[in-house]
């Protein structure tokens, strides 16, 4: 078959109905989170449709083939998650003075960022997470460079205060 051939939709739907429970359980055992396993299962089915079209597969799918796609979706998820955690750790590290001797936990950093007001959060994320220069952050949020520098300074202080407050709650 050539690329872009039409798949047998009825056969594919029957195959998916049969295979999806196995794929879902495969993913659920690895992630331990029902909504995430459901999302990854959906991504897997969409990936299978795309692969079938690209490869010209009109029938002959297997559960092993679908689980192979699921495995790739899972690895992609873990890579995205790892990047997010590294970036959040970097953001939190940049936000905290070097003299601050508390370890930065990516999950807590994300929680603290979520507590900030939208302008503080967006300024911090654009500056430290996305690594944009202050001038570009200012342009994106529609403020002057000086106003953005002030916003960033206030936002860093607010982040530190909330992070330390939560740290005190844990003790």
C-alpha positions as CSV (number, residue, x, y, z in Angstrom):
1,X,0.0,0.0,0.0
2,X,1.2,3.5,-0.6
3,X,1.4,6.3,2.0
4,X,-1.9,7.9,2.8
5,X,-4.0,4.8,1.9
6,X,-7.4,4.8,3.6
7,X,-7.7,2.5,6.6
8,X,-10.6,0.1,7.0
9,X,-12.4,2.2,9.6
10,X,-14.8,-0.5,10.8
11,X,-11.9,-3.0,11.2
12,X,-9.8,-0.4,13.0
13,X,-12.6,0.5,15.4
14,X,-13.2,-3.2,16.2
15,X,-9.4,-3.6,16.8
16,X,-9.3,-0.5,19.1
17,X,-12.3,-1.8,21.1
18,X,-10.5,-5.1,21.6
19,X,-7.0,-3.6,22.2
20,X,-7.5,-0.4,24.2
21,X,-8.2,-2.1,27.6
22,X,-4.8,-3.9,27.4
23,X,-3.1,-0.7,26.4
24,X,-4.8,1.2,29.2
25,X,-3.8,-1.3,31.8
26,X,-0.2,-1.4,30.4
27,X,0.0,2.4,30.9
28,X,-1.9,2.5,34.2
29,X,0.6,0.0,35.7
30,X,3.4,2.2,34.7
31,X,2.1,5.7,35.7
32,X,-0.3,4.8,38.5
33,X,-2.6,7.7,37.6
34,X,-6.0,7.1,36.0
35,X,-6.4,10.4,34.2
36,X,-2.8,10.3,32.9
37,X,-3.2,6.7,31.7
38,X,-6.5,7.7,30.0
39,X,-4.7,10.6,28.2
40,X,-1.8,8.5,27.2
41,X,-4.2,5.8,25.9
42,X,-6.0,8.5,23.8
43,X,-2.6,9.7,22.5
44,X,-1.7,6.1,21.6
45,X,-4.9,5.6,19.6
46,X,-4.4,8.8,17.7
47,X,-0.8,7.8,17.1
48,X,-2.0,4.5,15.7
49,X,-4.3,6.2,13.3
50,X,-1.6,8.5,12.2
51,X,0.9,5.6,11.8
52,X,-1.6,3.5,9.9
53,X,-2.2,6.4,7.5
54,X,1.6,7.1,7.1
55,X,2.5,3.5,6.7
56,X,-0.4,2.6,4.5
57,X,-1.7,-0.1,7.0
58,X,-5.3,-0.9,6.1
59,X,-5.5,-3.9,8.4
60,X,-3.4,-6.4,10.3
61,X,-2.9,-4.3,13.5
62,X,-1.8,-6.1,16.7
63,X,-2.0,-5.4,20.4
64,X,1.8,-5.6,20.5
65,X,2.1,-2.9,17.8
66,X,-0.3,-0.7,19.7
67,X,1.6,-1.3,23.0
68,X,4.8,-0.3,21.1
69,X,3.1,3.0,20.3
70,X,2.0,3.4,23.9
71,X,5.5,2.8,25.1
72,X,6.7,5.6,22.8
73,X,4.0,7.9,24.2
74,X,5.0,7.0,27.7
75,X,8.6,7.7,27.1
76,X,7.7,11.1,25.5
77,X,5.6,11.8,28.6
78,X,8.5,11.0,30.9
79,X,10.8,13.2,28.9
80,X,8.4,16.1,29.0
81,X,8.0,15.6,32.7
82,X,11.7,15.5,33.3
83,X,12.2,18.7,31.3
84,X,9.4,20.4,33.3
85,X,11.0,19.4,36.6
86,X,14.5,20.5,35.4
87,X,13.0,23.8,34.3
88,X,11.1,24.3,37.5
89,X,14.2,23.6,39.5
90,X,16.1,26.1,37.4
91,X,13.3,28.7,37.8
92,X,13.2,28.2,41.5
93,X,17.0,28.3,41.8
94,X,17.1,31.5,39.8
95,X,14.4,33.0,42.0
96,X,16.2,32.3,45.2
97,X,19.3,34.1,46.4
98,X,22.4,31.9,46.4
99,X,22.6,32.4,50.2
100,X,19.3,30.6,50.6
101,X,20.3,27.2,51.7
102,X,16.9,25.4,51.3
103,X,16.7,22.7,48.7
104,X,14.3,23.5,45.9
105,X,11.7,20.8,45.1
106,X,10.2,21.1,41.6
107,X,6.7,20.1,42.8
108,X,6.6,22.7,45.5
109,X,8.1,25.3,43.2
110,X,5.2,24.7,40.8
111,X,2.7,24.9,43.7
112,X,4.2,28.2,44.8
113,X,4.1,29.6,41.3
114,X,0.5,28.7,41.0
115,X,-0.3,30.8,44.2
116,X,1.2,34.0,42.7
117,X,-1.1,36.4,40.9
118,X,-1.2,36.0,37.1
119,X,1.1,38.9,36.3
120,X,3.7,37.7,38.8
121,X,3.5,34.1,37.5
122,X,3.7,35.1,33.9
123,X,6.6,37.4,34.4
124,X,8.6,34.8,36.4
125,X,7.8,32.0,33.9
126,X,8.7,34.0,30.9
127,X,11.9,35.3,32.4
128,X,13.2,32.2,34.2
129,X,11.4,29.2,32.8
130,X,11.5,30.4,29.1
131,X,14.7,32.2,29.6
132,X,13.6,35.4,27.9
133,X,15.5,38.6,28.4
134,X,13.7,41.3,30.5
135,X,13.1,43.5,27.4
136,X,11.3,40.7,25.7
137,X,9.2,39.8,28.8
138,X,8.3,43.5,29.0
139,X,7.1,43.5,25.4
140,X,5.1,40.4,25.8
141,X,3.3,41.5,29.0
142,X,2.9,45.1,27.7
143,X,5.0,46.9,30.3
144,X,8.1,49.1,30.2
145,X,11.4,47.4,31.0
146,X,11.7,49.3,34.3
147,X,8.1,48.3,35.3
148,X,8.9,44.7,34.3
149,X,12.1,44.7,36.4
150,X,10.1,46.0,39.4
151,X,7.5,43.3,38.8
152,X,10.1,40.6,38.6
153,X,11.7,41.8,41.9
154,X,8.3,41.8,43.7
155,X,7.5,38.4,42.2
156,X,10.8,36.9,43.3
157,X,10.2,38.2,46.8
158,X,6.6,36.9,46.8
159,X,7.9,33.5,45.6
160,X,10.5,33.3,48.2
161,X,8.1,34.3,51.0
162,X,5.5,31.7,49.9
163,X,8.1,29.0,49.5
164,X,9.6,29.7,53.0
165,X,6.1,29.9,54.5
166,X,5.2,26.4,53.1
167,X,8.6,25.2,54.2
168,X,7.8,26.3,57.7
169,X,4.4,24.5,57.5
170,X,6.1,21.2,56.8
171,X,8.3,21.4,59.9
